[in-house]
């Protein structure tokens, strides 16, 4: 561990989409290492429920919740300023927010294009930009963006695939730009991960069967698979890893 780096039990992490299936498991994994976790999400009720559940699961953990619209640049800046004011530093950013709105290209509305790109890509840009400010000042930081295997391109997901490909391009640019400040930036591209929102889909059984068929590892991903990858990239041990895309997809890339 080089000068200026803190072990995870001395770090503060901001997780957007913190009330979701991925974000909450990332929070749990970091909390196990003693990281102070700030959960941010637009859904205030779900956010409160998630924080309380995590506090019950990890009584020794330190969790804070923060309602946040990631597409509101001034709100994102205020959230980061509040975190730094309360804790003195912000060391880790994990952008786990976003959603798909599927549809074939010729039937895709501008609204469905804009909403997905605005949240998944522009929201990530705003979070990364604001979190990078204190990271540059302290000469340390870990930025982990959650992309998707869909960045390779999926039929019926022009909006989502474009946004997630943009997240990867953004992250690699940030890695090149901020590496001189001992800040790393990496993306994780999950495949099909079994979350509650996925299980609630009417076509869940068909989607799951196709994934098991196409994956090299014949199962669906679990949120803890993604959380383990985030944990490594957020750690001081990953200080020489930057600009990478880590596929957590069971061997399915294209």
VMD Tcl script that draws the C-alpha trace (Angstrom):
set ca {
  {0.00 0.00 0.00}
  {1.58 3.29 -1.09}
  {1.68 6.56 0.81}
  {-1.69 8.28 1.04}
  {-3.73 5.08 0.74}
  {-6.09 4.04 3.49}
  {-7.23 0.50 4.33}
  {-10.90 -0.08 3.60}
  {-11.81 0.19 7.28}
  {-10.73 3.84 7.16}
  {-12.51 4.69 3.92}
  {-15.82 6.28 2.99}
  {-17.74 4.96 -0.01}
  {-20.64 6.49 -1.92}
  {-22.86 3.94 -3.69}
  {-25.50 5.26 -6.07}
  {-28.45 2.98 -6.75}
  {-27.84 1.89 -3.17}
  {-31.38 0.62 -2.64}
  {-31.12 -1.79 -5.58}
  {-30.18 -5.43 -5.60}
  {-26.60 -4.79 -6.71}
  {-25.98 -1.62 -4.74}
  {-27.14 -3.09 -1.46}
  {-24.88 -6.14 -1.81}
  {-21.93 -3.93 -2.69}
  {-22.69 -1.94 0.46}
  {-22.79 -5.13 2.52}
  {-19.46 -6.35 1.16}
  {-17.69 -3.04 1.82}
  {-19.25 -2.82 5.29}
  {-17.73 -6.21 6.12}
  {-14.34 -4.56 5.64}
  {-15.28 -1.67 7.91}
  {-15.92 0.91 5.21}
  {-18.35 3.71 6.04}
  {-21.07 3.39 3.40}
  {-23.24 6.19 2.06}
  {-26.23 4.79 0.18}
  {-27.77 7.12 -2.40}
  {-30.96 6.46 -4.33}
  {-33.93 8.35 -5.75}
  {-36.45 6.07 -3.99}
  {-36.45 7.39 -0.42}
  {-38.65 4.63 1.04}
  {-36.62 1.81 -0.51}
  {-33.44 3.56 0.59}
  {-34.54 3.72 4.22}
  {-35.64 0.08 4.17}
  {-32.30 -0.98 2.67}
  {-30.30 0.96 5.24}
  {-32.28 -0.56 8.12}
  {-31.89 -4.06 6.69}
  {-28.13 -3.59 6.35}
  {-27.88 -2.25 9.89}
  {-29.67 -5.37 11.13}
  {-27.41 -7.59 9.04}
  {-24.19 -5.82 10.06}
  {-24.72 -4.12 13.45}
  {-21.09 -3.04 13.52}
  {-21.37 -1.35 10.13}
  {-21.81 2.36 9.56}
  {-24.46 3.26 7.00}
  {-25.88 6.60 5.92}
  {-28.66 7.11 3.38}
  {-29.01 10.08 1.05}
  {-31.90 10.63 -1.36}
  {-30.35 11.68 -4.65}
  {-31.31 12.34 -8.27}
  {-28.10 11.53 -10.15}
  {-29.23 13.60 -13.15}
  {-29.28 16.79 -11.03}
  {-25.73 18.12 -11.09}
  {-26.23 20.59 -8.25}
  {-27.76 17.88 -6.06}
  {-24.86 15.52 -6.76}
  {-22.36 18.24 -5.84}
  {-24.27 19.01 -2.65}
  {-24.30 15.32 -1.71}
  {-20.54 14.99 -2.17}
  {-19.92 18.21 -0.24}
  {-22.10 16.91 2.59}
  {-20.18 13.63 2.74}
  {-16.82 15.39 2.83}
  {-18.10 17.84 5.44}
  {-19.32 15.01 7.70}
  {-16.54 12.47 7.27}
  {-13.59 14.55 6.04}
  {-13.02 12.56 2.88}
  {-14.59 10.47 0.11}
  {-12.49 7.56 -1.07}
  {-14.71 5.27 -3.15}
  {-17.47 5.90 -5.66}
  {-19.57 3.04 -7.01}
  {-22.17 3.99 -9.62}
  {-24.79 1.26 -9.46}
  {-27.78 3.27 -10.70}
  {-29.64 2.79 -13.99}
  {-32.38 0.88 -15.73}
  {-33.30 -0.47 -19.20}
  {-36.35 0.45 -21.24}
  {-36.26 -2.11 -24.00}
  {-37.72 -1.73 -27.44}
  {-36.83 -2.26 -31.06}
  {-35.10 0.65 -32.74}
  {-37.93 1.60 -35.09}
  {-40.42 1.71 -32.23}
  {-38.17 3.33 -29.63}
  {-39.47 6.70 -28.48}
  {-37.23 9.68 -27.87}
  {-38.36 9.65 -24.24}
  {-37.21 6.06 -23.73}
  {-33.90 6.86 -25.40}
  {-33.35 10.04 -23.42}
  {-34.40 8.71 -20.02}
  {-32.05 5.72 -20.15}
  {-29.08 7.69 -21.49}
  {-29.72 10.53 -19.06}
  {-29.70 8.32 -15.98}
  {-27.18 5.66 -17.00}
  {-24.62 7.84 -18.76}
  {-25.14 11.50 -17.82}
  {-25.89 10.54 -14.22}
  {-22.65 8.57 -14.08}
  {-20.71 11.51 -15.54}
  {-22.12 13.88 -12.91}
  {-21.33 11.51 -10.04}
  {-17.81 10.81 -11.28}
  {-17.08 14.49 -11.86}
  {-18.20 15.57 -8.41}
  {-16.62 12.66 -6.52}
  {-13.35 13.27 -8.34}
  {-13.00 16.77 -6.85}
  {-12.21 15.69 -3.27}
  {-10.31 12.65 -4.57}
  {-7.96 14.91 -6.52}
  {-7.47 17.13 -3.46}
  {-6.55 14.14 -1.27}
  {-4.54 12.40 -4.04}
  {-6.43 9.14 -3.64}
  {-9.60 7.56 -4.93}
  {-11.32 4.50 -6.35}
  {-14.02 4.96 -8.99}
  {-15.97 1.83 -9.97}
  {-18.71 2.24 -12.57}
  {-21.26 -0.50 -13.14}
  {-21.71 -0.96 -16.87}
  {-23.24 -4.09 -18.42}
  {-22.40 -6.90 -20.77}
  {-24.91 -5.09 -23.01}
  {-22.19 -2.58 -23.90}
  {-21.26 -5.00 -26.67}
  {-24.72 -4.33 -28.19}
  {-28.05 -6.08 -27.68}
  {-31.05 -6.17 -30.02}
  {-33.89 -4.23 -28.48}
  {-31.53 -2.30 -26.22}
  {-30.06 0.44 -28.40}
  {-30.54 2.99 -25.62}
  {-29.18 0.85 -22.78}
  {-26.29 -0.58 -24.82}
  {-25.26 2.88 -26.02}
  {-25.42 4.27 -22.49}
  {-23.37 1.46 -21.00}
  {-20.79 1.63 -23.79}
  {-20.59 5.34 -23.00}
  {-20.01 4.55 -19.32}
  {-17.02 2.42 -20.30}
  {-15.61 5.12 -22.57}
  {-16.11 7.69 -19.82}
  {-14.41 5.48 -17.25}
  {-11.39 4.80 -19.43}
  {-11.01 8.51 -20.12}
  {-11.18 9.26 -16.41}
  {-8.57 6.57 -15.74}
  {-6.14 8.24 -18.14}
  {-6.86 11.72 -16.82}
  {-6.80 11.12 -13.08}
  {-4.20 8.39 -12.68}
  {-1.58 11.04 -11.88}
  {-3.58 11.78 -8.73}
  {-3.50 8.14 -7.56}
  {-7.13 7.72 -8.59}
  {-8.14 4.54 -10.37}
  {-11.26 4.17 -12.52}
  {-12.59 0.80 -13.66}
  {-15.85 -0.61 -14.99}
  {-17.62 -3.83 -14.11}
  {-19.81 -5.33 -16.83}
  {-22.24 -7.80 -15.25}
  {-24.11 -10.39 -17.23}
  {-27.53 -11.58 -16.12}
  {-27.63 -11.13 -12.34}
  {-30.50 -12.60 -10.35}
  {-32.00 -9.65 -8.50}
  {-35.54 -9.17 -7.24}
  {-36.36 -6.89 -10.17}
  {-35.24 -9.59 -12.61}
  {-37.24 -12.32 -10.88}
  {-40.35 -10.14 -11.08}
  {-40.27 -10.05 -14.88}
  {-43.00 -12.08 -16.59}
  {-40.43 -13.69 -18.88}
  {-37.95 -14.46 -16.11}
  {-37.92 -18.24 -16.71}
  {-37.18 -17.85 -20.42}
  {-34.54 -15.20 -19.83}
  {-32.86 -17.31 -17.17}
  {-32.86 -20.43 -19.32}
  {-31.27 -18.59 -22.24}
  {-28.57 -17.18 -19.97}
  {-27.77 -20.59 -18.54}
  {-27.49 -21.95 -22.08}
  {-25.23 -19.16 -23.33}
  {-23.01 -18.79 -20.25}
  {-19.84 -20.83 -19.90}
  {-20.67 -21.14 -16.21}
  {-24.15 -22.65 -16.20}
  {-25.93 -20.46 -13.71}
  {-27.17 -16.94 -13.28}
  {-24.98 -14.38 -11.60}
  {-25.60 -13.45 -7.99}
  {-25.30 -9.87 -6.69}
  {-22.51 -11.08 -4.40}
  {-20.47 -11.95 -7.51}
  {-20.55 -8.30 -8.53}
  {-19.96 -7.12 -4.96}
  {-16.79 -9.21 -4.73}
  {-15.44 -7.60 -7.90}
  {-16.25 -4.12 -6.60}
  {-14.57 -4.94 -3.30}
  {-11.32 -5.78 -5.05}
  {-11.33 -2.74 -7.34}
  {-12.17 -0.46 -4.40}
  {-9.35 -1.81 -2.29}
  {-5.83 -0.40 -1.93}
  {-4.56 -3.67 -3.42}
  {-5.98 -2.65 -6.82}
  {-3.87 0.50 -6.97}
  {-2.17 -0.49 -10.24}
  {-5.38 -1.55 -11.99}
  {-7.13 1.19 -13.93}
  {-9.06 1.67 -17.16}
  {-10.15 -1.97 -17.14}
  {-13.51 -3.61 -17.87}
  {-14.12 -6.61 -15.64}
  {-16.84 -8.87 -17.03}
  {-18.80 -10.66 -14.31}
  {-20.88 -12.57 -16.79}
  {-20.21 -16.28 -16.41}
  {-18.14 -16.33 -19.59}
  {-20.68 -14.63 -21.87}
  {-19.08 -11.59 -23.49}
  {-20.79 -10.90 -26.81}
}
mol new
graphics top color blue
foreach p $ca { graphics top sphere $p radius 0.5 }
foreach p [lrange $ca 0 end-1] q [lrange $ca 1 end] { graphics top cylinder $p $q radius 0.2 }
display resetview
